[in-house]
């Protein structure tokens, strides 16, 4: 569906530009944006490689395992249907830790793997389970300690204080994560009460 929306927006934009005689501006914008995209990607790659390297060092040093052990009791409370020894728990923890360090690109495949494992626990049904909804809410709110991608973008555009975003991001993501958990639990308990009646 999203592909249809993007194609429709592109076609409508091109038709509108052609009808108003502004195709020259459209062509200039396309080439300028393509150039900026390449520059931005190169800047992001360097920062992401650095942080992925740091994550690897943390993993080899046992820090990620300690973080996983720290968050595991909380994760098991949030996902009571998931057995503590199930592979989904590991993927969920890895996804959350990657998101905490602002490594959304690294977190995405882990999140997909977690959803696949949660679907297996759900018996392969097409309807989302409670755990799948909770994980989606947590993943969307994305508690972030170090927003590496945003810092990289700010550095790329010569920001005078690229790390000034750390404090506001932390506060915003704590509020978003707390809100996601509260809303998830509210709707879960409301649905459970309706099921009891």
Secondary structure, DSSP 8 states (H G I E B T S, - for coil): -HHHHHHHHHHHHHHHHHHTT-HHHHHHHHHHHHHHHHHHHHHHHHHHHHHHHHHHHHHHHTHHHHHHHHHHHHHHHHTTTS-TTSHHHHHHHHHHHHHHTT-HHHHHHHHHHHHHHHHHHTTT-SS--HHHHHHHHHHHH---SS-HHHHHHHHHTT-TTGGGHHHHHHHHHHHHHHHHHHHHHHHHHHHHHHHH-
